[in-house]
Amino acid sequence: MTVRIPPLARAGLLATALLTTACDKRRDAGSVVVSAIGGTLSIGDPSRTPQGYAARVVMDATAQGLVRFDASGQIEPGIAERWIVIDDGMSYIFRLRDAEWSNGEPVTAAQVVAVLRRQIAPHSRNPLAPFLSAIDEIVEMTPEVIEVRLSRPRPDLLKLFAQPELAIFRARPAGGSGPMRVVSMTRDVALLRPVVDMTRSPDDVADPTPEDDVRLIGERAARAIARFAAGNSDLVTGGTILDWPLIATTTIAPVNRKVDPAVGLFGLAVTNRSGFLADARTRAAISAALDRQAIVSAFLPEWLPATQILPEQLDSGAEPTAPDWIATPQDDRLQAARALVGAWRSTHPGPLTLRIALPDGSGATTLYGMIGRSLATMGIQLQRVRADEDADFRLLDAVAPYDSARWYLATACAPCGEEAMAAIAAAREAPDMTTRGQRLAEADVALAADAAFIPIARPLRWSLVAVRLRQWEPNARAWHPLNHLRAVPN
């Protein structure tokens, strides 16, 4: 695999390569050191402030939700010790366990209700709020029990409640109920320690050891990789395609390189629906002629391309909609795209240039080169612009927070046509699961016909993991809680 690395990065990568080792020689001693890629470690209210990856890791560790994810991405108890679903999925009743805020005060049902109401309020900036519109009311039933009442059934609600964005967090004093506490924290480094389980007898709880602590560092990928390669950390988490080429420059042992089977969306949102991209046939022709296999192979041989929005049927009433061109030979697709470009240039003299908005990172540079090469075969020039600039295409790279076709369709509609938007809205308002499945299937067909999103693959999420972290598991959420790394909690 050949990866082009910008000259300024080459010296740093050489230093990283010199620090790498062929095997994992770390001793199972001392605190677990974790590098989280992306953003700072500051803790903020998700309903008011968007969070970077490092901040989400801190939030998940220190302020659990009603439920949370375990090492394998499955649901486990959080503040709620147990729950039941009644009234044909229209009511979730949670019994809260004994828990304390970071200052030692007990967590009450009334406080939990207040936090959740704030998180899903219409004015909330919480990115999950649009997918919680089925929640009709959240009420305190007793000091230990709350009920979440729905206007429409949502079988996957627990997976949303397990996300860090729905952690039970309060600003004063800042923090939550664990499973870990902040011992000390700066903008870049936090020392975290497990919270003592109040429900267990003191005789059954072992005294904390240095190995129970986690030293969390928020930093750039290059620094995180160099730290791991030098044997000074145990885990690098939050890796994406943006930094994947950096791994190829090192000799970090394959046993330490982990790729999650992440589900979600990775592709190009068509953000300019005018000019050459005004016609759905043109957008579909570009999608059809794109050389996906060449793009994914430039990163990872086993990374599989995707041609449709839904990875599987999920809660849709039909199998995922395959594009009309899927059975057409690649050469014929390419000729069709060239013909459309030729027809456009016959009335619009000069080169046809389209802009793609990409974030920084060597992986983004590789992606730009591969997509540009593919578009060039169609007669289209590609221009790269910054992620926050106006563009014709914008990279969409997101892991699905829960397993519903609605998340995929609503997220891929960025933007999409009126018919597709109406179909997605109809699915959201469907009164029962059967009708919802039918509406989702219709929305899938409409969005595929609109060609508003060009799928390329599923999200690429990677970690570097020391052998001592025996609990770490790859999973579809690409989420790895800090309390599920080294050993089963006491």
Protein Blocks (a to p, Z undefined) as FASTA:
>chain_A
ZZdddfklmmmmmmmmmmpcfbdcbdcedjdddddeeijfbdcdfklmccdfklmmmmmm
mmccfbdcdfkopacdfkbmbdcdeehhpaccddddddddfkopacdfklmmmmmmmmmg
mklcbfklmmmmmpmbdcdfbfkbccdddfbdcfklmmmmmpmklcccdfbdcddebjbd
cfbdcfkbccddddddfkbcfklpccddfklpccdddddfklmmmmmmnopafbdghiaf
klmmmmmmpccdfklpccdfbedddddddfbfghjllpmklmmmmmmmpcfklmmmmmom
klccdfbfblblmlafbdcdddfklmpcfklmmmmmmmmmmmmmmmmgcjdddddddded
jklmmmmmmmmmmmmmnopacddddfkbccfbdcdddddfbdcfklmmmmmmccddfklm
mmmmmmmmpcbfklmmmmmmmmmmmmmmnopaccfbdcdddddddfklmmbccdfkopac
fklmmbccZZ
